[in-house]
Amino acid sequence: MKIEEGGKNMSCYTNANRCIECTVSQCKYHCDTENYCTLEKIMVGTHEADPTAKQCTDCMSFAKK
């Protein structure tokens, strides 16, 4: 899979970020062949005023395919 990012093609094989595991295949930054993100870094945020569980957090770098 190739993703267009910043005007350059990125191959999932060479750009899977082994430090960011991800299973959200609906995201355009997901590596389709492995459960990793292809971004260099991500932003994690919350949708709760007082988060108390991991379900209260979100990947703010998500972008729909």
Rosetta blueprint (number, residue, H / E / L):
1 M L
2 K E
3 I E
4 E E
5 E E
6 G L
7 G L
8 K E
9 N E
10 M E
11 S E
12 C H
13 Y H
14 T H
15 N H
16 A L
17 N E
18 R E
19 C E
20 I E
21 E E
22 C L
23 T L
24 V L
25 S L
26 Q L
27 C E
28 K L
29 Y L
30 H E
31 C L
32 D L
33 T L
34 E L
35 N L
36 Y E
37 C E
38 T L
39 L L
40 E L
41 K L
42 I L
43 M L
44 V E
45 G E
46 T E
47 H L
48 E L
49 A L
50 D L
51 P L
52 T L
53 A L
54 K H
55 Q H
56 C H
57 T E
58 D E
59 C E
60 M L
61 S L
62 F L
63 A L
64 K E
65 K L
